[in-house]
Amino acid sequence: MQDGKAVGTVYIGIASPEGARAWGPFMFPGSRERVREATVVEALARLREALLAEGGARA
């Protein structure tokens, strides 16, 4: 535990002119490097979803 949260606990947020969105908590197991890698993969997936949703709303 660190600051009352399990090690590997991650929150992801995205902000744009359209608004802000947050997801989590995610609980990624493993080493610091594995947690970082899993976080990047999840953040990019969420960013892709957000960009597609915004692009679809403008079309």
C-alpha positions in Angstrom: 0.0 0.0 0.0 1.1 3.5 -0.8 -0.9 6.5 0.2 -3.8 4.2 1.0 -3.8 2.7 -2.5 -2.5 -0.7 -3.7 0.7 -0.5 -5.7 -0.3 -0.7 -9.4 -3.5 1.4 -8.9 -3.8 3.8 -11.9 -6.3 6.4 -12.9 -6.4 7.8 -16.5 -7.8 11.2 -17.5 -8.3 13.0 -20.8 -9.3 16.6 -21.3 -10.2 18.4 -24.5 -12.2 21.4 -25.5 -15.2 19.0 -25.6 -14.8 18.2 -21.9 -12.9 16.0 -19.5 -13.2 12.3 -18.8 -11.6 10.0 -16.2 -11.4 6.2 -15.9 -10.2 4.0 -13.1 -9.1 2.7 -10.8 -7.2 0.2 -12.8 -5.2 -2.4 -10.9 -2.2 -3.5 -13.0 0.0 -6.2 -11.4 3.7 -6.6 -11.8 6.8 -4.6 -11.7 6.9 -0.8 -12.1 7.8 -1.2 -15.7 4.9 -3.6 -16.4 2.5 -1.2 -14.6 3.8 1.7 -16.7 3.5 -0.4 -20.0 -0.1 -1.5 -19.1 -1.0 2.1 -18.3 0.3 3.4 -21.6 -1.6 0.8 -23.5 -4.8 1.5 -21.6 -4.4 5.3 -22.0 -3.8 5.1 -25.7 -6.9 2.9 -26.1 -9.0 5.4 -24.1 -7.5 8.3 -26.2 -8.4 6.5 -29.4 -12.0 5.9 -28.2 -12.3 9.6 -27.2 -10.9 10.9 -30.6 -13.2 8.6 -32.6 -16.2 9.7 -30.5 -15.3 13.4 -31.0 -14.7 12.9 -34.7 -18.0 11.0 -35.1 -19.9 13.8 -33.3 -18.5 16.4 -35.8 -19.3 14.4 -38.9 
